[in-house]
């Protein structure tokens, strides 16, 4: 639902866009004639944009109903965060913590079944999730 506050933000965005158009035209003229832009004008527009940006971010935060992102937990130990929560889904680091990956890699015998190895092997033998077709 659009509120009076949202309409005011739209009005401010319109004025900022108009000011950017004007300053862009002035800048082009200055380039042609080798003149400098007026620093006061640049400051004024910069402050206006900063203020508008902060108001837009505040309104977006008010409207945002998505819960904060929780870091994924290790699929093996379940207590530690995954090594790289933003890694692609096919990467071991997006499913297991640093300690569990290290434990698996440091077992030179590989005499045990390890979900880290099993996951990595499944990703190597199948091309799911990597864009390989």
Secondary structure, DSSP 4 states (H G I P E B T S, - for coil): ---HHHHHHHHHHHHHHHHHHHHHHHHHHHHHHTPPP-HHHHHHHHHHHHHHHHHHHHHHHHH--SPPPPPPBPTTTSSSBPS-TTS-TTSGGGTS-HHHHHHHHH-TT--S--HHHHHHHHHHH--TTTT--
